Amino acid sequence: MDFSSESVKKVLSKYKFRDVAIEELNKVSRVHPDMKVISATYTSSDSLQKELLKLVGNIPVCYHGRSYNLPILLWLLDSFPLAPPICFLRPTSSMVIREGKHVDSKGRIHLPGLHNWDHPKSSVNGLLAEMIAKFEEEPPLSTKPAAQGDSPNDLLAYVSNLSLQEGGNRPDQEVKVSVIGGGDLGIAAVLSIMAKGCVDKLVLIDVPESSTKGGTMDLEIFSLPKVEVSKDLSSSAGSKVVVITANAWSDEQSYLSVVQTNVDMYRSIIPRLAQLSPKAVLLIASQPVDIMTHVAWRQSHLLPTQVIGVGCNLDSERLSHIINISLVANTTGKQAWVIGELSENKVALWGNMGPGTDHLQALTPVSNSTKPLMDRALEMLKGRGQRSWSIGLSIADIIHSIATDKKKIHSVTTLAEGWGGIGSKVFLSLPCILGENGSTRLPGVALGPEDEMKLRESVACQVNLFMQLRL
């Protein structure tokens, strides 16, 4: 890999893990010698500009016995390789995008390897190998029909532009959200989402299997603009986000039996919802949220980036508010996050924010100097319950980031395998960037012994409970 140009050297000198980044790129060069690294200007949504590196080249893909070179582009953030690259197709003017499971309409590439990125276990070479394998199954590009003429493809301008927009604007297409479950939480979610003003249509579906009912009749009587009330799951077709608030609590005494009742209800609705809205993000608010998000992912067969839970988003926002407002602590440039499972077994992290922006630069564990402040804030957090209206506000906050492609960071329930050395397929709350295509998990961080033990206990409890459930 050639790093000799002055522009590349200048940009590379500002990377947080410069030597590790060079080592990673040299490994890419040995396997893909035609790949080149160049510098380019990164322009954020708030018009701040930053020079970054991007990796451009072709990957060989074999389809029906013929070999094709697919042009790709990988943006390397300044925390690379701890942060995953942002990957795009780079089609020529004679090519058109074939939107599918791993590629969206703008040419951005979505793969499990990106979602589960955990350097050094994850590598660019491994990512490119996964990309080749997926694209041989489902080619992402095709030749433009002759009738379309020779005008440049809009996608080419999008991915080849020297600036990368981070989002935060309403998309052109109609944004439809469906809420499944007509109880107090479902109604609270509906009212909170509509107050945000980020959706064009909202459907509230009261499923018969749910034990949480009661609010749909009032919404039918006092109708709201843009809100439809239904009892038919097919009304959710074409949704951008599907929120599941329904619970099917039984009279069973054991915790396992209660959870199994919810699992049985999900079996009757999740596959159908995923079929009706295959590109939707499923947002789970049923309890226990960590287990039910895992169940929804298994039953929907959607990508892990498309299935998230409300998790610790509310706790994280409350914790930051307590630290900055109630305790009036001087934590300029820091954001507090709650991760792990939604229980008393909470783990807190700091997020270092970029100067003058709301973009996270790095996650850091709580240090000895900040532990007294964090412990006090967590103690104050214990006294605040999770009422329907507060969870409804949290749901609306998450949906706003997805519907407007805001790229805001939330602590939501996501597949935790590979994060911080977690080897099991469990779902925990972790900081994720949310946008129109779902979630992108942030890289793991080394925790202190006490917090590491809490996380391991959560993983062990989830694995034990999940093995006893009948999916």
Number of C-alpha atoms within 10 A of each C-alpha: 17 13 16 8 10 10 15 19 15 14 18 21 12 13 19 16 15 17 12 15 19 16 13 17 23 16 16 21 17 12 11 18 12 13 19 18 20 17 21 19 15 21 17 16 16 13 9 10 13 14 20 24 23 21 18 20 17 17 18 16 19 15 13 7 7 7 11 14 11 19 16 22 24 22 22 21 21 22 18 20 27 23 20 27 21 16 22 22 25 25 25 18 17 17 17 20 22 17 17 15 16 19 23 19 12 16 25 19 22 22 19 15 18 23 24 23 27 24 18 10 10 17 22 20 17 13 18 18 14 16 19 18 14 16 20 17 12 16 21 22 20 12 12 16 11 8 6 9 10 11 8 12 17 12 20 20 14 16 21 16 13 16 18 18 14 16 18 19 13 18 12 6 7 14 18 21 28 27 25 27 31 31 21 20 26 30 24 21 27 25 17 20 23 18 12 13 10 20 20 14 16 24 23 28 24 26 19 15 19 20 17 20 20 15 18 22 13 10 17 13 8 8 12 13 9 12 19 17 20 18 16 12 19 14 17 25 20 21 26 24 26 26 26 25 25 30 26 21 18 13 8 12 8 9 9 13 15 18 22 22 20 23 22 15 18 25 16 12 18 22 18 18 23 24 16 17 18 21 21 24 28 30 27 29 26 22 19 18 24 27 23 25 30 24 21 27 24 17 19 22 15 20 19 26 24 22 27 30 31 27 33 27 27 23 25 23 17 20 24 21 16 20 21 18 11 12 14 10 11 10 14 10 17 21 21 25 26 28 24 28 27 21 10 9 14 18 21 21 22 21 20 19 17 13 11 9 11 16 17 19 18 18 21 17 17 21 13 8 8 12 13 12 14 21 13 13 20 20 11 16 15 10 8 10 10 11 11 16 17 16 23 25 20 22 27 23 19 24 27 23 24 25 25 20 21 21 22 23 23 26 27 32 34 29 25 24 19 20 21 16 13 14 11 15 14 22 30 30 28 27 29 23 22 26 24 25 19 27 26 24 26 23 23 23 16 13 18 11 9 9 19 13 14 17 22 13 15 20 22 14 12 20 16 11 13 19 9 10 15 9 14
